[in-house]
Amino acid sequence: MRIVAGRFGSRPLAAPPGMATRPTSDRLRETLFNVLAPRIQGASFLDLYSGSGAVGIEALSRGSASVVFVERAPAALKVLRANLDRLGIANAVRIHATSVSAFLRRPNSNQAAPFELIFLDPPYDAITEYASTLALLGAAASPLLAPNAQIVAEHRRKYPLEDQYATLHRTRLLEQGDAALSFYQRRLPSEP
């Protein structure tokens, strides 16, 4: 696994051992950031279920102004911190060692908000995490979202996500191999 492009392009990244954490593939990250390219420069980025940190680190590499990582698994946190240390950027980011639901249930206590770009990649088998996280982002955790925030969920292609979660509406679906990326934006009640 490596950083695809930007100032850290081609630098290797470690991944946690075992199958509990499934890093986003280099190819899928490249697809994701090709879509996000017009929005990444100077953006505030929230990486939920961070794992090794590959997606958030890629965002920093490509010009994101800030990245906040949320991860609770001890093995993943250890690898995430090691990847950040190896790149010399550990002091440039924030890590919240907690569950995503706990982080999202206290949106007003997060000084880094609002976020313009939010990426979530729960373990593929944690199917209920997708609905609960997207529902929180579309409702109770909406103070974390900048006005035109883009939320992207990586999921199994065979497990389609809903078109709407609270105020979040899917705007795009990209499928690649066994994976898919669902893109959401907030639509307020007065919008069509």
C-alpha positions as protocol buffer text, in pm:
chain_id: "A"
residue {
  index: 1
  type: MET
  ca { x: 0 y: 0 z: 0 }
}
residue {
  index: 2
  type: ARG
  ca { x: 129 y: 345 z: -91 }
}
residue {
  index: 3
  type: ILE
  ca { x: 23 y: 707 z: -117 }
}
residue {
  index: 4
  type: VAL
  ca { x: -97 y: 756 z: -473 }
}
residue {
  index: 5
  type: ALA
  ca { x: -19 y: 1124 z: -544 }
}
residue {
  index: 6
  type: GLY
  ca { x: 71 y: 1464 z: -403 }
}
residue {
  index: 7
  type: ARG
  ca { x: 358 y: 1569 z: -182 }
}
residue {
  index: 8
  type: PHE
  ca { x: 391 y: 1222 z: -26 }
}
residue {
  index: 9
  type: GLY
  ca { x: 322 y: 1036 z: -352 }
}
residue {
  index: 10
  type: SER
  ca { x: 464 y: 681 z: -375 }
}
residue {
  index: 11
  type: ARG
  ca { x: 557 y: 671 z: -5 }
}
residue {
  index: 12
  type: PRO
  ca { x: 468 y: 334 z: 149 }
}
residue {
  index: 13
  type: LEU
  ca { x: 206 y: 291 z: 421 }
}
residue {
  index: 14
  type: ALA
  ca { x: 168 y: 7 z: 669 }
}
residue {
  index: 15
  type: ALA
  ca { x: -163 y: -170 z: 730 }
}
residue {
  index: 16
  type: PRO
  ca { x: -281 y: -339 z: 1050 }
}
residue {
  index: 17
  type: PRO
  ca { x: -225 y: -716 z: 1052 }
}
residue {
  index: 18
  type: GLY
  ca { x: -515 y: -954 z: 1000 }
}
residue {
  index: 19
  type: MET
  ca { x: -849 y: -911 z: 829 }
}
residue {
  index: 20
  type: ALA
  ca { x: -1020 y: -683 z: 1083 }
}
residue {
  index: 21
  type: THR
  ca { x: -908 y: -371 z: 893 }
}
residue {
  index: 22
  type: ARG
  ca { x: -939 y: -362 z: 515 }
}
residue {
  index: 23
  type: PRO
  ca { x: -747 y: -66 z: 371 }
}
residue {
  index: 24
  type: THR
  ca { x: -894 y: 119 z: 74 }
}
residue {
  index: 25
  type: SER
  ca { x: -706 y: -2 z: -233 }
}
residue {
  index: 26
  type: ASP
  ca { x: -465 y: 231 z: -414 }
}
residue {
  index: 27
  type: ARG
  ca { x: -682 y: 214 z: -725 }
}
residue {
  index: 28
  type: LEU
  ca { x: -1004 y: 302 z: -541 }
}
residue {
  index: 29
  type: ARG
  ca { x: -829 y: 587 z: -355 }
}
residue {
  index: 30
  type: GLU
  ca { x: -710 y: 722 z: -690 }
}
residue {
  index: 31
  type: THR
  ca { x: -1068 y: 711 z: -823 }
}
residue {
  index: 32
  type: LEU
  ca { x: -1199 y: 880 z: -507 }
}
residue {
  index: 33
  type: PHE
  ca { x: -947 y: 1163 z: -522 }
}
residue {
  index: 34
  type: ASN
  ca { x: -993 y: 1215 z: -896 }
}
residue {
  index: 35
  type: VAL
  ca { x: -1358 y: 1294 z: -815 }
}
residue {
  index: 36
  type: LEU
  ca { x: -1268 y: 1508 z: -511 }
}
residue {
  index: 37
  type: ALA
  ca { x: -982 y: 1693 z: -689 }
}
residue {
  index: 38
  type: PRO
  ca { x: -1173 y: 2020 z: -744 }
}
residue {
  index: 39
  type: ARG
  ca { x: -1262 y: 2034 z: -372 }
}
residue {
  index: 40
  type: ILE
  ca { x: -955 y: 1897 z: -191 }
}
residue {
  index: 41
  type: GLN
  ca { x: -722 y: 2199 z: -192 }
}
residue {
  index: 42
  type: GLY
  ca { x: -751 y: 2372 z: 146 }
}
residue {
  index: 43
  type: ALA
  ca { x: -1044 y: 2155 z: 259 }
}
residue {
  index: 44
  type: SER
  ca { x: -1107 y: 2026 z: 609 }
}
residue {
  index: 45
  type: PHE
  ca { x: -1126 y: 1645 z: 590 }
}
residue {
  index: 46
  type: LEU
  ca { x: -1283 y: 1399 z: 835 }
}
residue {
  index: 47
  type: ASP
  ca { x: -1170 y: 1035 z: 803 }
}
residue {
  index: 48
  type: LEU
  ca { x: -1414 y: 810 z: 993 }
}
residue {
  index: 49
  type: TYR
  ca { x: -1315 y: 447 z: 1063 }
}
residue {
  index: 50
  type: SER
  ca { x: -962 y: 556 z: 969 }
}
residue {
  index: 51
  type: GLY
  ca { x: -781 y: 223 z: 995 }
}
residue {
  index: 52
  type: SER
  ca { x: -427 y: 278 z: 865 }
}
residue {
  index: 53
  type: GLY
  ca { x: -511 y: 640 z: 779 }
}
residue {
  index: 54
  type: ALA
  ca { x: -449 y: 588 z: 406 }
}
residue {
  index: 55
  type: VAL
  ca { x: -744 y: 801 z: 290 }
}
residue {
  index: 56
  type: GLY
  ca { x: -683 y: 1091 z: 530 }
}
residue {
  index: 57
  type: ILE
  ca { x: -309 y: 1086 z: 457 }
}
residue {
  index: 58
  type: GLU
  ca { x: -388 y: 1090 z: 84 }
}
residue {
  index: 59
  type: ALA
  ca { x: -609 y: 1397 z: 147 }
}
residue {
  index: 60
  type: LEU
  ca { x: -319 y: 1575 z: 322 }
}
residue {
  index: 61
  type: SER
  ca { x: -80 y: 1472 z: 47 }
}
residue {
  index: 62
  type: ARG
  ca { x: -310 y: 1628 z: -213 }
}
residue {
  index: 63
  type: GLY
  ca { x: -353 y: 1962 z: -34 }
}
residue {
  index: 64
  type: SER
  ca { x: -618 y: 1929 z: 233 }
}
residue {
  index: 65
  type: ALA
  ca { x: -573 y: 2198 z: 499 }
}
residue {
  index: 66
  type: SER
  ca { x: -659 y: 1970 z: 792 }
}
residue {
  index: 67
  type: VAL
  ca { x: -746 y: 1609 z: 866 }
}
residue {
  index: 68
  type: VAL
  ca { x: -918 y: 1456 z: 1165 }
}
residue {
  index: 69
  type: PHE
  ca { x: -898 y: 1078 z: 1208 }
}
residue {
  index: 70
  type: VAL
  ca { x: -1153 y: 878 z: 1410 }
}
residue {
  index: 71
  type: GLU
  ca { x: -1055 y: 520 z: 1495 }
}
residue {
  index: 72
  type: ARG
  ca { x: -1103 y: 305 z: 1804 }
}
residue {
  index: 73
  type: ALA
  ca { x: -928 y: -28 z: 1725 }
}
residue {
  index: 74
  type: PRO
  ca { x: -595 y: -40 z: 1913 }
}
residue {
  index: 75
  type: ALA
  ca { x: -408 y: -225 z: 1633 }
}
residue {
  index: 76
  type: ALA
  ca { x: -529 y: 24 z: 1372 }
}
residue {
  index: 77
  type: LEU
  ca { x: -444 y: 322 z: 1596 }
}
residue {
  index: 78
  type: LYS
  ca { x: -91 y: 191 z: 1640 }
}
residue {
  index: 79
  type: VAL
  ca { x: -40 y: 161 z: 1263 }
}
residue {
  index: 80
  type: LEU
  ca { x: -210 y: 498 z: 1198 }
}
residue {
  index: 81
  type: ARG
  ca { x: 24 y: 674 z: 1442 }
}
residue {
  index: 82
  type: ALA
  ca { x: 327 y: 494 z: 1294 }
}
residue {
  index: 83
  type: ASN
  ca { x: 229 y: 601 z: 939 }
}
residue {
  index: 84
  type: LEU
  ca { x: 189 y: 962 z: 1051 }
}
residue {
  index: 85
  type: ASP
  ca { x: 522 y: 956 z: 1239 }
}
residue {
  index: 86
  type: ARG
  ca { x: 702 y: 803 z: 940 }
}
residue {
  index: 87
  type: LEU
  ca { x: 579 y: 1091 z: 722 }
}
residue {
  index: 88
  type: GLY
  ca { x: 656 y: 1353 z: 988 }
}
residue {
  index: 89
  type: ILE
  ca { x: 297 y: 1479 z: 1003 }
}
residue {
  index: 90
  type: ALA
  ca { x: 178 y: 1347 z: 1339 }
}
residue {
  index: 91
  type: ASN
  ca { x: 159 y: 1702 z: 1479 }
}
residue {
  index: 92
  type: ALA
  ca { x: -35 y: 1830 z: 1176 }
}
residue {
  index: 93
  type: VAL
  ca { x: -344 y: 1616 z: 1233 }
}
residue {
  index: 94
  type: ARG
  ca { x: -587 y: 1523 z: 1511 }
}
residue {
  index: 95
  type: ILE
  ca { x: -674 y: 1169 z: 1613 }
}
residue {
  index: 96
  type: HIS
  ca { x: -983 y: 1081 z: 1813 }
}
residue {
  index: 97
  type: ALA
  ca { x: -940 y: 734 z: 1966 }
}
residue {
  index: 98
  type: THR
  ca { x: -1310 y: 665 z: 2008 }
}
residue {
  index: 99
  type: SER
  ca { x: -1600 y: 506 z: 1828 }
}
residue {
  index: 100
  type: VAL
  ca { x: -1746 y: 693 z: 1535 }
}
residue {
  index: 101
  type: SER
  ca { x: -2090 y: 705 z: 1697 }
}
residue {
  index: 102
  type: ALA
  ca { x: -1945 y: 858 z: 2016 }
}
residue {
  index: 103
  type: PHE
  ca { x: -1757 y: 1117 z: 1809 }
}
residue {
  index: 104
  type: LEU
  ca { x: -2066 y: 1206 z: 1604 }
}
residue {
  index: 105
  type: ARG
  ca { x: -2297 y: 1228 z: 1906 }
}
residue {
  index: 106
  type: ARG
  ca { x: -2099 y: 1526 z: 2040 }
}
residue {
  index: 107
  type: PRO
  ca { x: -2060 y: 1744 z: 1728 }
}
residue {
  index: 108
  type: ASN
  ca { x: -2048 y: 2076 z: 1913 }
}
residue {
  index: 109
  type: SER
  ca { x: -1739 y: 1972 z: 2112 }
}
residue {
  index: 110
  type: ASN
  ca { x: -1529 y: 1933 z: 1799 }
}
residue {
  index: 111
  type: GLN
  ca { x: -1322 y: 2246 z: 1735 }
}
residue {
  index: 112
  type: ALA
  ca { x: -1213 y: 2126 z: 1388 }
}
residue {
  index: 113
  type: ALA
  ca { x: -1566 y: 2137 z: 1246 }
}
residue {
  index: 114
  type: PRO
  ca { x: -1720 y: 2212 z: 1008 }
}
residue {
  index: 115
  type: PHE
  ca { x: -1581 y: 1963 z: 757 }
}
residue {
  index: 116
  type: GLU
  ca { x: -1603 y: 2006 z: 381 }
}
residue {
  index: 117
  type: LEU
  ca { x: -1515 y: 1644 z: 303 }
}
residue {
  index: 118
  type: ILE
  ca { x: -1609 y: 1339 z: 508 }
}
residue {
  index: 119
  type: PHE
  ca { x: -1507 y: 983 z: 425 }
}
residue {
  index: 120
  type: LEU
  ca { x: -1638 y: 675 z: 600 }
}
residue {
  index: 121
  type: ASP
  ca { x: -1528 y: 318 z: 552 }
}
residue {
  index: 122
  type: PRO
  ca { x: -1661 y: 92 z: 827 }
}
residue {
  index: 123
  type: PRO
  ca { x: -1574 y: -277 z: 815 }
}
residue {
  index: 124
  type: TYR
  ca { x: -1778 y: -418 z: 526 }
}
residue {
  index: 125
  type: ASP
  ca { x: -1950 y: -668 z: 757 }
}
residue {
  index: 126
  type: ALA
  ca { x: -2062 y: -396 z: 999 }
}
residue {
  index: 127
  type: ILE
  ca { x: -2368 y: -326 z: 786 }
}
residue {
  index: 128
  type: THR
  ca { x: -2558 y: -134 z: 1055 }
}
residue {
  index: 129
  type: GLU
  ca { x: -2267 y: 113 z: 1089 }
}
residue {
  index: 130
  type: TYR
  ca { x: -2339 y: 261 z: 746 }
}
residue {
  index: 131
  type: ALA
  ca { x: -2701 y: 347 z: 819 }
}
residue {
  index: 132
  type: SER
  ca { x: -2637 y: 474 z: 1172 }
}
residue {
  index: 133
  type: THR
  ca { x: -2336 y: 686 z: 1070 }
}
residue {
  index: 134
  type: LEU
  ca { x: -2502 y: 838 z: 764 }
}
residue {
  index: 135
  type: ALA
  ca { x: -2823 y: 902 z: 961 }
}
residue {
  index: 136
  type: LEU
  ca { x: -2624 y: 1080 z: 1233 }
}
residue {
  index: 137
  type: LEU
  ca { x: -2441 y: 1291 z: 974 }
}
residue {
  index: 138
  type: GLY
  ca { x: -2775 y: 1385 z: 817 }
}
residue {
  index: 139
  type: ALA
  ca { x: -2935 y: 1481 z: 1148 }
}
residue {
  index: 140
  type: ALA
  ca { x: -2783 y: 1512 z: 1498 }
}
residue {
  index: 141
  type: ALA
  ca { x: -2423 y: 1546 z: 1374 }
}
residue {
  index: 142
  type: SER
  ca { x: -2507 y: 1792 z: 1096 }
}
residue {
  index: 143
  type: PRO
  ca { x: -2320 y: 2075 z: 1278 }
}
residue {
  index: 144
  type: LEU
  ca { x: -2004 y: 1891 z: 1166 }
}
residue {
  index: 145
  type: LEU
  ca { x: -2092 y: 1959 z: 801 }
}
residue {
  index: 146
  type: ALA
  ca { x: -1988 y: 2268 z: 608 }
}
residue {
  index: 147
  type: PRO
  ca { x: -2274 y: 2408 z: 394 }
}
residue {
  index: 148
  type: ASN
  ca { x: -2174 y: 2216 z: 79 }
}
residue {
  index: 149
  type: ALA
  ca { x: -2007 y: 1921 z: 248 }
}
residue {
  index: 150
  type: GLN
  ca { x: -1944 y: 1606 z: 47 }
}
residue {
  index: 151
  type: ILE
  ca { x: -1981 y: 1276 z: 234 }
}
residue {
  index: 152
  type: VAL
  ca { x: -1839 y: 961 z: 73 }
}
residue {
  index: 153
  type: ALA
  ca { x: -1905 y: 607 z: 194 }
}
residue {
  index: 154
  type: GLU
  ca { x: -1699 y: 312 z: 72 }
}
residue {
  index: 155
  type: HIS
  ca { x: -1901 y: -9 z: 79 }
}
residue {
  index: 156
  type: ARG
  ca { x: -1939 y: -350 z: -81 }
}
residue {
  index: 157
  type: ARG
  ca { x: -2079 y: -327 z: -428 }
}
residue {
  index: 158
  type: LYS
  ca { x: -2320 y: -611 z: -341 }
}
residue {
  index: 159
  type: TYR
  ca { x: -2448 y: -412 z: -42 }
}
residue {
  index: 160
  type: PRO
  ca { x: -2615 y: -101 z: -187 }
}
residue {
  index: 161
  type: LEU
  ca { x: -2674 y: 190 z: 44 }
}
residue {
  index: 162
  type: GLU
  ca { x: -2995 y: 391 z: 57 }
}
residue {
  index: 163
  type: ASP
  ca { x: -3044 y: 699 z: -161 }
}
residue {
  index: 164
  type: GLN
  ca { x: -3131 y: 909 z: 146 }
}
residue {
  index: 165
  type: TYR
  ca { x: -3038 y: 920 z: 516 }
}
residue {
  index: 166
  type: ALA
  ca { x: -3217 y: 1203 z: 701 }
}
residue {
  index: 167
  type: THR
  ca { x: -3112 y: 1519 z: 508 }
}
residue {
  index: 168
  type: LEU
  ca { x: -2835 y: 1340 z: 312 }
}
residue {
  index: 169
  type: HIS
  ca { x: -2912 y: 1250 z: -48 }
}
residue {
  index: 170
  type: ARG
  ca { x: -2694 y: 1038 z: -273 }
}
residue {
  index: 171
  type: THR
  ca { x: -2563 y: 1236 z: -568 }
}
residue {
  index: 172
  type: ARG
  ca { x: -2335 y: 975 z: -725 }
}
residue {
  index: 173
  type: LEU
  ca { x: -2247 y: 607 z: -715 }
}
residue {
  index: 174
  type: LEU
  ca { x: -1917 y: 471 z: -848 }
}
residue {
  index: 175
  type: GLU
  ca { x: -1851 y: 98 z: -863 }
}
residue {
  index: 176
  type: GLN
  ca { x: -1507 y: -56 z: -900 }
}
residue {
  index: 177
  type: GLY
  ca { x: -1447 y: -429 z: -863 }
}
residue {
  index: 178
  type: ASP
  ca { x: -1613 y: -551 z: -543 }
}
residue {
  index: 179
  type: ALA
  ca { x: -1620 y: -198 z: -393 }
}
residue {
  index: 180
  type: ALA
  ca { x: -1843 y: 103 z: -442 }
}
residue {
  index: 181
  type: LEU
  ca { x: -1832 y: 469 z: -344 }
}
residue {
  index: 182
  type: SER
  ca { x: -2159 y: 646 z: -259 }
}
residue {
  index: 183
  type: PHE
  ca { x: -2142 y: 1028 z: -258 }
}
residue {
  index: 184
  type: TYR
  ca { x: -2389 y: 1223 z: -45 }
}
residue {
  index: 185
  type: GLN
  ca { x: -2473 y: 1589 z: 12 }
}
residue {
  index: 186
  type: ARG
  ca { x: -2712 y: 1753 z: 250 }
}
residue {
  index: 187
  type: ARG
  ca { x: -3041 y: 1873 z: 108 }
}
residue {
  index: 188
  type: LEU
  ca { x: -3242 y: 2101 z: 331 }
}
residue {
  index: 189
  type: PRO
  ca { x: -3625 y: 2073 z: 334 }
}
residue {
  index: 190
  type: SER
  ca { x: -3669 y: 2388 z: 124 }
}
residue {
  index: 191
  type: GLU
  ca { x: -3445 y: 2254 z: -155 }
}
residue {
  index: 192
  type: PRO
  ca { x: -3590 y: 2046 z: -441 }
}
